[in-house]
Amino acid sequence: MSNTPLAVQSQESHYKAVIFDIGGVVMRSPFIAIAEYEKAHGLPVDYINTSIVGYGSKGAWQKFERGEVDILSFYPAFGRELSDTVHGNECYRRYCEKKGIPCPPLPEKLNIDGRELFGAMMRESGTYDPHIREAILRIREAGKHRVIALTNNFAKIEVPPEELKFLGWDAGVVPTHLTDLFDDFCDSSTLGMRKPEPEFYLTACRRNNIKPSEAIFLDDIGL
């Protein structure tokens, strides 16, 4: 007879998969580089993030994650959008109002280099969280759950060779040492959809023959 409590046994039998986000969970977060950029340029905390999110599904970042634009077109569009202080300031005012905090002084003018910022983000996110990687290996070894990646990523993007080193992608845009950790790797650029679009999550479940209620999802951003 098992010594595991019945409640735990029931819970263990309920879940069939563990789904991991990549950046900020399996790998270091690219948003660390954004925070450093904001600090270095005297921008309020989360100013760039709120600007990116404020473009909804139509921003350069969102299109790039869905594989709709190439990287050399993405760079200037990304920089141009983030340099738009009318948009950025309005997004940040709404952000402060929602959080109930005073709005600090906001920039009158910005000139953000999209390539430089994106490069810093990608180089920052190139290192594993050793604890999460070890957890994945143990789950795979136990063989009781499928281990799935669900990530806004860039596998479909063709990158000129001269850009790979700059971005820290010497081993490839999405290296095999990463994809090999998982039973299935659901990449936004390949599937043409991204978080937080509900269909992205549902597609991952269908691909792995599970119900959403049968999966645990680990992400660094709450929805």
N, C-alpha and C positions, 0 to 999 in steps of 0.2 A: 504494500500500500504506500502511496506517495505521501511524503511528509509536507508537501506543499499545501497551504490552506486552500479550501474549495473555491473561495472568491478569486484567488490568484489563478488557480487552474482554469476557471471559467474565463477569466480575462485573457489568459494566454491562448486559449483555443479560439477566442473571438477574432483576433487579429491575424491577418495572413501576410501583411506586408509592412515594411517601414520605408517611408519615402523621405529622401533628404534633399533639401536645397543645397546648392554648391557654395556660392559666394556668401561668406558670413556664417556658414555652418561647417561644411567639409573643408573649405579653404578660408583663408583670411578674407575679411570683408573689403571690397573695393571702396566702400564708403569711408574707410579710415583715411584714404588718400584725399577724399573730398573734404573731410574735416580739417586735415592739415592745410589744404589749399585755402579754405575759408579763414583759418587762423592767420596764415601767412599774409593774406591780402586784406585783413581787417573786416571780413564779412561776418554777419551774424551767424551763429550756429544754425545749421540746417537750411541756410539760405539757398544753396545750390540744389539740395534735395527737393525742397518745396517747388523750386522753379521747374525741375525735371518732371515732377509729378503733375504740376499744373498744366502741362501740355496734353494731359489725358492720353488717348491712344494715338494721337497724331503727331507727337513730337519726334525729333530725330532719334532720340534714345530708344523710344518704343518701336519705331520702325526698324531700327538696326537690330534690336533683339528679335524681331519677327523675321529677319532675313530679307527685308524689303529694299534695303539700300546697301551699296558696297561701302567698304571702309573709307575710301578716299573721298566719297561724297558725304559720308557721315561726319568726318572731322569738321569741315567748315560749317555744316548745318548745326552741329552740336554747339560749337563755339558761338555761332551767331545767336542761337536761341538763348543760351545762358548769359550772353552779353546784353540782352534786352532787359533793361532795368524797369521799364514800364510794366512788363509782364512779371518779372521777378519780384518787384516791390509789392505789386498787388497780391501776388501769391503769398508773400511773407506776411503782409498785413492780415490776410485771412487766417493764416497759420497762427499768428499771435492771438487773434481774436478767439479762435477756436480753443486755444490752450489757456486763455484767460491770463495772458502775460502782457506786460508793457511792450510796445513795439520799439526797438532801438532805432537809432539813425540808420537810414538805408542809403545805399550807394546811388549817386547821381549818374555815374558812368562806369561801364565795365568793358574790358576787352579780354575776354577769356579765350585762350587758344585751345580749341577742342582736342587737337592731337596731343598736346602736352598734358592736359588734364586726364584724358582717357588713358594715355600711356602710364601715367602715375597710378591710376586706378588698377590697371591690369597687372602692373608689376607688384603692387601691394597684395593682390589677391592670388599670387602664385605659390603660396606656402600652405601646406596642410595644417589643420588643427590636429595634432598627434592623437589627442584623446578620441576625437570623432572617428578618425581613420581606424584606430584600434577597435572601436566599437563596431564599425562596419565589418571589419575582418572577423570579429567574434560572432556577429549575427550570421554572416555567410557560413562560417564554420559549423555553427549549430544546425543549420539547414532547416529551420522551422518557419522562416519567413522569407519572402522575396524582398530583395533590397533594391530600391528604385531611386534613381535621380530624377528630380523634376526641377528644371532650372531655366531661368532667363539667361541664355548663353548664345554663342556665336559659331557653332559647329559648321553651319552652312556657308559662312562668310569666307570668301577667297581673299587672302592677305598677301600682298607682294612680299617677296623674300626679305627685302630690306626693312620691312616693318616688323617682321617677326621678332627680331632681337630687341628692337626698341620697346616692344610691348611685353617682353619677357616670355614670349611664346616660342622659344627655341625648339621645344619638343612638339610643337603644333598648336593650333588654335584650341583644340580640346584633346589633350594627349591621351594615349592609350593607357598610361599608368593611372589615369583618373577613371576613364570609362570602364576599365577592367575591374574596378571595385564593385560594379553594380550588375545585377541581373538585367536591368533595362535602364537606358539613359534617355530621358525625354528632354530634348533640347528645343527651346522656343524657336530658334531660327530654322530648324529643320521641320518643325510641325506647323510653323506659320501662326502661332498663337503664343501668348505669354501670360505669366501671372500678372494680375489677379483674375484673368478671364476664366470663368467657371469651366468652360469647355476644355481648357488645358488640363485641369485636374481630372476631369471626367475621362478624357482621352487616355491619360496615364493609367487610370483604373481599368478601362476597357482593354488596353493593350496587355494587361497583366491578369485579366480574368478575375478581378476582385471588385467588390462593392466599395464605395467611399467609406462606409462605416467599418470596413475591415482593414483599414489602413491607418497608421500613425504617421503624421506629417511633421517633420522638423524644419522650421524656417526661422530666419532671423528677423522677419518683419511680420508683426501681427496683422490680421485682416479683420 
